[in-house]
Amino acid sequence: MQKIAIFASGSGSNAEQIATYFANSTTVEIALILSNNPQAGVIARARQLQIPVVLFDKKTFYNTSKITQILQNEQINLVVLAGFMMLIPEALVRAFPNKIINIHPALLPKFGGQGMYGHFVHEAVVAAQESESGVTIHFVNEHYDEGTIIFQATCPILPADTPADVAQKVQALEHKHYPAIIAKVLNS
Ligand code: GAR
C-alpha cells in the first residue's frame, strides 16, 4: 500500500477530489489530512471521508520535528499539498526528497511566490490582462513555488472574466488533473 498525507489550510475541495479518486484503490490510501487551521473546511470534509486529521500550530511546525515524525511513523510515501498556505520547513523537505508535491493556481513561474495564493493569484492574473491561466503541479523545495514542474494545464481568460470566473476555470482544471498526476507520481 502506498500512503499519502494531504496538507490543506482551506476549504479542501482538492483534498476531497483526491480522496474520492483513490477511495476504492487497493494500492493507494489517504492515510492522513494535516492542517494548521482548525476552522478550515477541509476538517469537516476529512471527518466525512473518515480520514484521520492532524492539527498543528506554527510553532510545532517550524520549531519541532513532530510533523516529520508523524509522517515517518505512518510510513508516508507522498506528501500532497492541496491549498496549504505555509512554507514547508527545510528539514521536512530534506526528510521527503522529491516526495512532496504542490498545486498552484496559475502558470508558474508567473504569479508565484510568497503572498500569491488563492484569490490573490486570480486578481493578479486579471490585473495583468493575461489571455490564459491554469494550474501548475510541482515538486516542493524550501522556497515558495520554485520546485521542478511536473505538469501544467491552461484555460483561456476572456476580456470580461472576473477573478472569480478565473478561479472557477482553474478549480475545474485542478479537480480534473491533480488526482491523476498524483497517481502518476506514485508510479514513477
Ligand atoms: C487551490 O486553488 C490551490 O491551487 C490553491 O488554494 C486553493 C485551495 O482550494 N493553492 C495555493 O494558492 C497555494 N499557493 P481547496 O481548499 O478548495 O482545495
Boltz pocket constraint, residues with backbone or C-beta under 6 A from the ligand:
constraints:
  - pocket:
      binder: B
      contacts: [[A, 8], [A, 9], [A, 10], [A, 11], [A, 12], [A, 13], [A, 14], [A, 15], [A, 82], [A, 83], [A, 84], [A, 85], [A, 103], [A, 104], [A, 105], [A, 116], [A, 117], [A, 118], [A, 121], [A, 171], [A, 174]]
      max_distance: 6.0
